[in-house]
Amino acid sequence: MTSSSVSILADTAARSGRRPGRLTIGIAAAVAVAAAISVPLWFRGEFILFVATQAGVMMLVAIGLNFLTGYAGQVSLGHGALVGLGSYATALLMVDAHWPFWAAALAGMAVSTVAGLVMALPALRLSTWYFALVTLTFAQVVTDLLVEWRGLTRGFSGIVGIPAPTIGGRPLTPTEVYLTVAACVVLAFLAIRNLTRSRYGRGMVAARDNPLAASASGVSLLRIKLFAFAVSAALAGLAGAFYAVQKSVLTPEDFSADFSIFFLLIIVVGGLGRLWGPVVGTLIFFLLPELLGPLQSWRLLIYGVILLVLMVFAPHGLMGMPFWQRWRPRPRPAADTGIEATRSIRRLSLRVHDLHKHFGGVAALAGCALMAEAATTHALVGPNGSGKTTTLNVISGFIRSDRGSVTIGDTEVSRLAPHAVARLGVGRTFQTPKLLNDMTVLDNVRLGGFVSERATALEIALGLPRGHTDRREGSAAAMALLRFVGLAERANDLAGDLPHGQQRLVEIARAMAGRPSLLLLDEPAAGLSMDELDRLGALIEAIVGLGTTVLVVEHHLELIARISRSVTVLDRGKVLAAATPDEVFSHPEVERAYMGREGSGSFK
């Protein structure tokens, strides 16, 4: 079976009205991959084997770069330098220190990983394209270093006589080297697949597309990006090790800036952020020039035409074309575990004391204070610009106050980062729903459970039992929450396809996935119909019934009067009144300042 068999299988399933299952596609893909790997073994001579091995090395780099750029959104133009560092480290240890290949390769991976983290740390504070320029500069610095550090790298003379890998003292044949590289590509592909389908993958996509949603779900933006960089750099180092032993001669010219840009082109053409994109892109960008060898004088023209066609008809890369969506298996909804998925919620109170916050000469908060008892709903109301959302941002860590304190239970949180506050049990929604529109509703909710899953990255990458347990239990808990908010039937739809009211419910379900002790709702009723308002009120009451403390910012006074035990009214960052809903809404100063004529019904 070849790769065309997969397409035939997909077409047959489409005509029958059924999608092929995961197992069927998995078996077909495994057979197709095995067949593809065997193709270079059909030819005599070592040239085809050499080209195929080089393609495998490039795939390793591209798989890692796609993990970093396609999923985490960090555009690196310095990966060729990381390959070079892995190559030189491996070659020097084998030639000068007489290390065996496998030990030298591990050392090369470590060198590339450390160098990648050093490159990432200063650059991660920059915007995407400034980051890319920093990495490109890093690549140039490494190339110059390889030239100038002659005592170690031999300069332009390079390193010669790099021995082949050995097993039991026996050098591997070119066929065995090829099969070893192919095995590493398959293992790397499977490890990256497992990671991208886990909480790490969802966290990286959230950090790329919606940093606010990521931080509110407990994702550390810095850590998740460094993690992506470390994995990508390690694969570049492994590729560099194989690159060294296959070429047997290394020179600085092998790792120019063009070498780095080449890998970015691979993943863009194959499909940025698509699992199979690096594989397809490598086959096109690396093997096509070899096949066009007899047309050497026309090769650049043919190359340009192909790129132009791809840009016009496949702007998301080959693997981003709609064709591949037809037979992609839809996730099967997990079994209903009931709302007991939230049973570990702790009952904690909220105390805000004397918050002050200035933006330039404007005082957004001037002594704001409130107290919400555990497992109750407290409302924060006031006109636009009174400091309500600023208060929520200070509580959740998105803004640091100039003075004052925020205490949840017995923990002071006013100086913590937003992801750290979320990890303490604070969930929140936003005035405008912050969803990942190109991700399914189920995965959006699962993002909220980022901190509750416990499998390590290594366990997930290797497919160990705890990783599978997290995946199964996380999906079950997310489905339970979608049933809780009444959206179970939309679990496999893209979040961006949902109407506004349902997007707000998805955001509430995502916030509840973290099993929060405190839930912050920022105008959850905005844009909802009267029927949706009634369902929202019942939902908030049910959430409080689970033991969660709810602080809600809202303009709909009828809803506030129904669900709240206590209300705080803000006016220009100051507390105007704080009491029960009946007492607050009958307060003469509140009526005069905000209600206008009796029965106006909202603070406008």
C-alpha positions in Angstrom: 0.0 0.0 0.0 1.2 3.5 -0.9 0.0 6.9 0.3 -2.6 6.8 -2.5 -4.2 3.9 -0.7 -5.1 6.3 2.2 -6.9 8.6 -0.3 -8.8 5.7 -1.8 -9.8 4.6 1.6 -11.0 8.1 2.4 -13.0 8.4 -0.8 -14.7 5.0 -0.2 -15.7 6.1 3.3 -17.0 9.4 2.0 -19.1 7.7 -0.6 -20.6 5.4 2.0 -21.5 8.3 4.2 -19.1 7.2 7.0 -15.7 8.6 8.1 -12.9 6.1 8.5 -12.1 5.4 12.2 -8.9 6.2 14.0 -7.7 2.6 14.0 -8.4 2.2 10.2 -6.5 5.3 9.3 -3.7 4.5 11.8 -3.2 1.1 10.1 -3.3 2.5 6.6 -0.9 5.3 7.6 1.5 2.8 9.2 1.5 0.6 6.1 2.0 3.6 3.8 4.9 4.9 5.9 6.6 1.5 6.0 6.2 1.3 2.2 7.6 4.8 1.7 10.6 4.0 3.9 11.4 0.9 1.9 11.5 2.7 -1.5 15.2 3.7 -1.3 16.1 0.1 -0.6 14.8 -1.0 -4.0 17.6 0.8 -5.9 21.1 -0.3 -6.3 24.0 2.0 -5.5 24.4 4.4 -2.6 23.3 7.7 -4.2 19.6 7.2 -3.6 20.3 5.9 -0.1 22.5 9.0 0.6 19.7 11.4 -0.6 17.1 9.6 1.4 19.2 9.7 4.5 19.7 13.5 4.0 16.0 13.9 3.6 15.4 12.1 6.9 17.9 14.4 8.6 16.1 17.4 7.2 12.7 16.0 8.3 14.0 15.8 11.9 14.9 19.5 11.8 11.6 20.4 10.1 9.5 18.4 12.6 11.1 20.3 15.5 10.8 23.7 13.8 7.1 23.1 13.0 6.6 22.3 16.7 8.1 25.7 17.6 6.8 27.9 14.8 3.6 26.1 13.7 2.2 25.4 17.2 4.0 27.8 19.5 4.1 30.6 17.0 7.8 31.4 17.5 9.4 32.1 14.1 13.0 31.0 14.2 15.5 31.7 11.5 18.4 30.3 13.5 17.7 26.6 13.4 20.5 25.9 10.9 22.9 27.2 13.5 21.5 24.7 16.1 22.0 21.9 13.6 25.6 23.1 13.1 26.3 23.1 16.8 24.9 19.6 17.2 27.0 18.5 14.2 30.3 20.1 15.4 29.8 18.9 19.0 29.2 15.3 17.8 32.1 15.4 15.3 34.6 16.9 17.8 33.8 14.4 20.5 34.1 11.5 18.0 37.3 12.7 16.3 39.2 14.3 19.1 37.8 12.6 22.2 37.1 9.2 20.5 33.6 9.1 22.0 31.1 6.5 20.5 28.5 8.0 18.2 25.5 7.5 20.5 27.1 9.3 23.5 28.4 12.1 21.2 24.9 12.5 19.7 23.4 12.9 23.1 26.0 15.5 23.9 25.3 17.3 20.6 21.6 17.3 21.5 22.4 18.9 24.9 24.6 21.5 23.3 21.9 22.5 20.8 19.3 22.6 23.5 21.3 24.8 25.7 22.2 27.1 22.8 18.5 27.2 21.8 17.4 28.3 25.2 20.1 30.9 25.3 18.9 32.2 22.0 15.3 32.2 23.1 15.5 33.9 26.5 16.3 37.5 25.3 14.2 37.1 22.2 11.0 35.8 23.8 10.3 39.3 25.1 10.1 40.6 21.5 7.3 40.6 19.0 7.3 37.7 16.4 9.3 39.3 13.7 11.8 41.0 16.0 12.2 37.5 17.5 12.9 36.1 14.0 15.6 38.8 13.4 17.3 37.9 16.7 17.4 34.3 15.8 18.8 35.1 12.3 21.5 37.1 13.9 22.3 34.2 16.2 22.7 32.0 13.2 25.2 34.4 11.7 27.1 34.7 15.0 27.4 30.9 15.2 28.7 30.7 11.6 31.3 33.3 12.3 32.3 31.5 15.5 32.8 28.3 13.5 35.2 30.2 11.2 37.1 32.1 13.8 37.6 29.6 16.6 40.2 27.7 14.6 41.8 26.0 17.6 38.6 24.1 18.2 36.7 24.0 14.9 39.6 24.1 12.4 38.1 27.1 10.7 37.6 26.9 7.0 39.5 23.6 6.9 36.7 22.0 8.8 36.6 18.6 10.5 37.4 15.6 8.4 37.4 11.9 9.0 34.2 11.7 11.0 33.7 7.9 11.6 30.4 6.1 11.0 28.2 5.1 13.9 28.9 1.7 15.4 27.0 -1.0 17.2 29.1 -3.4 19.2 32.2 -2.1 17.6 30.9 -2.7 14.0 30.4 0.3 11.8 26.9 0.7 10.4 26.5 0.3 6.7 24.8 3.1 4.7 21.6 1.1 4.6 21.7 0.7 8.4 22.4 4.4 8.9 19.4 5.2 6.7 17.1 2.9 8.6 18.3 4.3 11.9 17.6 7.9 10.7 14.2 6.7 9.4 13.4 5.2 12.8 14.3 8.4 14.5 12.1 10.4 12.2 9.1 8.0 13.0 9.8 8.2 16.7 10.1 12.0 16.6 6.9 12.3 14.6 5.0 10.1 17.1 6.4 12.0 20.1 5.5 15.4 18.5 2.0 14.0 17.6 1.5 13.0 21.3 2.6 16.3 22.6 0.5 18.4 20.2 -2.6 16.5 21.2 -1.9 17.0 24.9 -2.2 19.9 27.3 1.2 21.1 26.0 -0.1 21.4 22.5 -3.2 23.2 23.6 -1.2 25.5 25.8 1.2 26.4 22.9 -1.6 27.1 20.5 -3.4 29.3 23.1 -0.1 31.1 23.8 0.2 31.7 20.1 -3.4 32.7 19.3 -4.8 34.1 22.5 -2.3 34.8 25.3 -5.0 36.1 27.6 -6.9 32.8 27.4 -3.7 30.9 27.9 -2.7 32.8 31.1 -6.2 32.6 32.5 -6.0 28.8 32.1 -2.8 28.5 34.1 -0.4 28.4 31.1 2.9 30.2 31.7 3.7 31.9 28.4 7.4 32.0 29.0 7.7 28.3 30.1 5.5 27.0 27.3 7.6 28.8 24.7 10.9 27.7 26.3 9.6 24.2 26.3 8.8 24.3 22.6 12.2 25.8 21.9 13.9 23.1 24.0 12.2 20.2 22.1 12.8 21.8 18.7 16.5 22.5 19.5 17.0 18.9 20.8 15.7 17.5 17.5 17.9 19.9 15.6 20.9 18.6 17.6 20.0 15.0 16.8 19.7 15.9 13.2 23.1 17.6 13.4 24.6 14.4 14.8 23.4 12.3 11.9 24.4 15.1 9.4 28.0 14.9 10.7 28.5 11.2 10.4 26.8 11.0 7.0 28.9 13.7 5.4 32.1 12.7 7.3 33.4 16.3 6.6 32.1 19.5 8.2 32.8 23.0 7.2 31.3 26.3 8.3 29.8 26.9 4.9 27.4 24.0 5.6 25.5 26.1 8.1 24.9 29.5 6.5 21.9 31.7 7.0 20.3 30.2 3.9 20.4 26.8 5.6 18.2 28.2 8.4 15.7 29.8 6.0 15.5 26.6 4.0 13.8 24.8 7.0 11.2 27.6 7.4 10.3 27.3 3.7 9.9 23.5 4.2 7.3 23.9 7.0 5.4 26.8 5.3 5.0 24.9 2.0 4.1 21.6 3.8 1.6 23.3 6.1 2.5 25.4 9.1 1.1 23.8 12.3 0.1 20.6 10.4 1.4 17.4 11.7 2.4 16.0 8.3 3.5 19.4 7.0 7.2 18.9 7.7 7.2 15.5 6.0 5.5 16.7 2.9 7.5 19.9 2.8 10.8 18.0 3.0 9.9 15.7 0.2 9.1 18.6 -2.0 11.9 21.0 -1.1 14.7 18.4 -0.8 13.8 15.6 -3.2 12.4 17.7 -6.0 15.7 19.5 -6.8 17.3 16.1 -7.0 14.7 14.8 -9.4 15.0 17.9 -11.5 18.8 17.3 -11.8 18.6 16.7 -15.6 16.8 20.1 -16.0 19.4 22.0 -14.1 19.1 25.1 -16.2 15.3 25.2 -15.8 15.3 24.2 -12.1 14.9 27.7 -10.6 12.1 28.6 -13.0 10.2 25.3 -12.2 10.8 25.9 -8.5 9.4 29.4 -8.7 6.3 28.3 -10.6 5.6 25.6 -8.0 6.0 28.0 -5.2 3.7 30.5 -6.9 1.0 27.9 -7.5 1.2 26.8 -3.9 0.8 30.3 -2.6 -2.3 30.9 -4.8 -4.1 27.6 -4.4 -2.7 26.4 -1.0 -2.0 29.4 1.2 -2.1 27.2 4.3 0.4 24.8 2.8 -0.3 21.5 1.1 -1.5 19.8 4.3 -3.8 22.7 5.0 -5.9 22.1 1.9 -9.6 21.4 2.5 -9.1 17.9 0.9 -7.5 16.6 4.1 -10.4 17.7 6.3 -12.7 15.3 4.5 -11.4 12.1 6.0 -9.9 13.3 9.2 -11.6 11.3 12.0 -13.8 13.3 14.3 -13.1 12.9 18.0 -15.4 10.6 19.7 -17.2 12.2 22.7 -15.9 10.8 26.0 -18.2 9.0 28.3 -20.4 11.1 30.6 -18.8 11.2 34.1 -21.3 13.6 35.5 -20.5 16.9 37.1 -18.6 15.1 39.8 -15.6 16.0 37.7 -15.6 19.2 39.8 -15.9 17.5 43.2 -12.5 18.7 44.5 -13.5 22.4 44.5 -12.4 24.1 47.7 -14.7 26.7 49.3 -12.7 30.0 49.6 -13.7 33.5 50.3 -12.4 36.7 48.5 -11.3 39.8 50.2 -10.1 42.9 48.3 -8.7 45.7 50.5 -7.9 49.3 49.5 -6.9 48.8 45.9 -5.4 51.7 44.1 -4.4 51.8 40.4 -3.4 54.8 38.2 -2.9 54.8 34.5 -0.9 57.9 33.9 -2.9 60.7 35.5 -6.2 58.7 35.6 -7.2 56.9 38.8 -8.9 53.7 37.7 -9.1 52.4 41.3 -9.1 54.6 44.4 -9.5 52.5 47.5 -11.7 49.7 46.0 -12.7 47.1 48.6 -15.1 44.2 48.7 -15.8 41.0 50.5 -17.3 37.8 48.9 -18.1 34.9 51.2 -17.2 31.4 50.2 -19.7 29.6 47.8 -21.8 32.8 47.2 -22.3 35.2 44.3 -21.0 38.7 44.8 -21.9 41.4 42.1 -19.7 44.3 41.2 -21.7 47.0 39.4 -21.3 50.6 38.3 -21.2 52.7 35.1 -18.8 52.2 32.3 -15.3 53.4 33.4 -15.9 52.9 37.1 -13.1 50.3 37.5 -15.0 47.1 37.5 -12.9 45.2 34.8 -9.7 46.8 36.3 -10.7 45.2 39.6 -11.1 41.8 38.0 -7.8 42.2 36.2 -6.0 43.0 39.5 -7.6 40.0 41.2 -6.6 37.7 38.4 -3.1 39.1 38.1 -3.3 40.7 34.6 -2.7 44.1 36.2 -0.6 44.8 39.3 -2.1 47.4 41.7 -0.2 50.4 43.0 -1.4 49.7 46.5 -3.7 47.3 48.3 -4.2 43.6 48.7 -6.2 40.7 47.3 -6.7 37.6 49.5 -8.2 34.4 48.4 -8.8 32.2 51.4 -5.6 32.8 53.3 -3.4 33.5 50.3 -2.3 36.9 49.2 -2.3 37.0 45.4 -2.0 40.6 44.4 1.7 40.3 43.3 1.4 37.0 41.4 1.4 36.5 37.6 -1.9 35.6 36.0 -1.0 32.0 35.3 0.1 31.6 39.0 -3.2 33.0 40.2 -5.1 30.6 37.9 -3.1 27.7 39.4 -4.3 28.7 42.9 -7.9 28.2 41.8 -9.1 31.4 40.1 -11.0 31.1 36.8 -12.3 33.9 34.7 -14.1 35.0 31.6 -13.7 38.2 29.6 -16.0 40.9 28.3 -15.4 39.6 24.8 -15.1 35.7 24.8 -11.4 34.7 24.4 -11.8 31.4 22.6 -9.5 29.6 20.2 -11.7 29.8 17.1 -9.8 27.2 15.1 -9.9 24.7 17.9 -12.9 22.5 18.7 -15.3 23.4 21.5 -14.1 20.3 23.5 -10.4 21.3 23.2 -11.3 24.8 24.2 -12.8 23.5 27.4 -9.9 21.1 27.9 -7.5 24.0 27.8 -9.1 25.2 31.1 -7.9 21.9 32.7 -4.3 22.5 31.9 -3.2 22.6 35.5 -5.3 19.6 36.6 -3.5 17.2 34.3 -0.4 15.6 35.8 1.4 13.6 33.1 4.9 15.0 32.3 6.0 15.9 28.8 8.2 12.8 28.7 5.4 10.5 29.7 3.1 12.1 27.0 5.8 12.0 24.3 6.5 8.3 25.0 2.8 7.4 25.2 3.1 6.1 28.7 -0.1 5.1 30.7 -0.4 8.3 32.7 -0.5 10.4 29.5 -3.3 8.2 28.2 -5.1 8.5 31.5 -4.9 12.3 31.5 -6.2 12.4 27.9 -9.2 10.1 28.7 -10.1 11.7 32.0 -9.6 15.3 30.7 -12.0 14.6 27.8 -14.5 13.0 30.1 -14.4 16.0 32.5 -14.7 18.5 29.5 -17.7 16.6 28.2 -19.3 16.7 31.6 -18.9 20.4 31.8 -20.3 20.9 28.2 -23.3 18.9 29.3 -23.5 21.1 32.4 -23.7 24.3 30.3 -25.9 22.6 27.7 -23.5 22.4 24.8 -22.5 18.7 24.6 -23.9 18.4 21.1 -21.4 21.1 19.9 -18.3 19.4 21.3 -16.7 18.7 18.0 -17.6 21.9 16.3 -15.1 24.7 15.9 -15.5 27.3 18.6 -15.4 30.1 16.0 -18.6 28.7 14.4 -20.7 29.1 17.6 -23.0 32.1 18.1 -22.1 34.7 20.7 -24.3 33.3 23.5 -22.9 29.8 23.2 -19.3 31.1 23.0 -19.9 32.7 26.5 -21.1 29.4 27.8 -18.0 27.6 26.4 -15.8 30.2 28.1 -17.6 29.5 31.4 -17.1 25.8 30.9 -13.4 26.3 30.2 -13.0 28.4 33.4 -14.8 25.6 35.4 -12.4 23.0 33.9 -9.7 24.3 36.2 -12.0 23.5 39.2 -11.8 27.1 40.5 -12.5 28.1 44.0 -13.2 31.6 42.7 -14.8 32.4 39.3 -14.6 35.9 37.9 -17.3 36.6 35.3 -16.9 39.9 33.3 -20.3 40.9 31.8 -21.4 37.3 31.0 -24.9 38.5 30.0 -23.8 41.0 27.4 -25.5 40.3 24.1 -27.7 37.5 25.4 -31.5 37.1 24.7 -34.0 37.0 27.6 -34.1 33.2 27.4 -30.3 33.0 27.4 -30.3 35.3 30.5 -32.6 33.0 32.4 -30.4 30.0 31.5 -27.3 32.0 32.5 -28.8 32.8 35.9 -29.6 29.2 36.5 -26.1 28.2 35.5 -24.4 30.6 37.9 -26.6 29.4 40.7 -25.6 25.8 39.9 -21.9 26.8 39.9 -22.3 28.3 43.3 -24.0 25.1 44.4 -20.8 23.2 43.6 -18.9 25.4 46.1 -17.4 28.0 43.8 -17.3 31.6 44.9 -18.5 33.8 42.0 -17.7 37.5 41.5 -19.7 38.8 38.6 -19.5 42.2 36.8 -22.8 42.9 35.2 -25.2 45.6 34.0 -28.4 43.6 34.1 -29.9 44.5 37.5 -32.6 41.9 37.3 -30.1 39.1 36.9 -27.9 40.6 39.7 -30.9 40.8 42.1 -31.8 37.2 41.4 -28.4 35.5 41.8 -26.3 37.7 44.2 -26.1 37.6 47.9 -24.2 40.8 48.1 -23.4 43.8 45.8 -20.6 46.4 45.6 -21.2 49.6 43.6 -18.2 51.4 42.2 -18.0 55.0 41.1 -14.7 56.2 39.6 -12.8 53.5 41.3 -14.4 54.2 44.7 -16.9 52.1 46.6 -20.3 54.0 46.6 -22.3 51.2 48.4 -21.9 47.6 49.5 -24.8 45.6 50.9 -27.5 43.1 49.7 -29.1 43.7 46.3 -32.3 45.1 47.8 -30.4 47.5 50.1 -28.0 48.7 47.3 -30.7 49.2 44.7 -32.8 51.2 47.1 -29.9 53.3 48.3 -30.8 57.0 47.5 -27.3 57.9 46.3 -27.1 54.8 44.0 -30.6 55.6 42.5 -29.7 59.3 42.0 -26.3 58.6 40.5 -27.0 55.6 38.4 -30.6 54.6 38.1 -32.0 57.9 36.9 -35.8 57.6 36.8 -37.2 54.6 38.7 -37.2 51.4 36.7 -34.5 52.3 34.2 -33.1 48.9 35.0 -29.4 49.2 34.1 -26.4 51.4 34.8 -25.9 53.2 31.5 
